[in-house]
Amino acid sequence: MKLVIVAVGQRMPDWAQTAYDDYAKRFPPDCRVEVKTVKTEPRGSKTLDTLLAAERARIEAAIPKGARVVALDERGTGLTTVALARHLREWQMAGDDVALVIGGPDGLDPAFKAAAHLRIRLSDLTLPHAMARVLLIEQLYRAWSVNANHPYHRE
């Protein structure tokens, strides 16, 4: 199984890239994580629908064929770490690759969110995109550690 974080946005700040890399290297070979960065659509005088449609096309091109799609959405389902671990276990058992999608400054196209297999939220707070990437990979690592009975997660 491969986890692919598809993130709309530009280059991450050094602190966020360092934190992301630290968690990414902790995963075992049978649960690889990679990030695919998708270019933000230039704003100009375009409508929001036009912007989101352009970003959606780039997102869909970055998602591996046949992957389960998880959209990060502020109105998505809130999960505990243990619930995320259950999802991770199910995805691994099914052998599914999973694309976890973080939208750009204007979020994700509504039709894209509606078509996703799952919509989750990381927090009730508004997070900067760099923080969302770091928080997501840390929670994925934590979920993996729960399933592996690794002592990283404590309850």
Secondary structure, DSSP 8 states (H G I E B T S, - for coil): -EEEEEEESS---HHHHHHHHHHHTTS-TTSEEEEEEE-----TT--HHHHHHHHHHHHHHHS-TT-EEEEEEEEEEE--HHHHHHHHHHHHHHT--EEEEE-BTTB--HHHHHHSSEEEES-SS---HHHHHHHHHHHHHHHHHHHTT-TT---
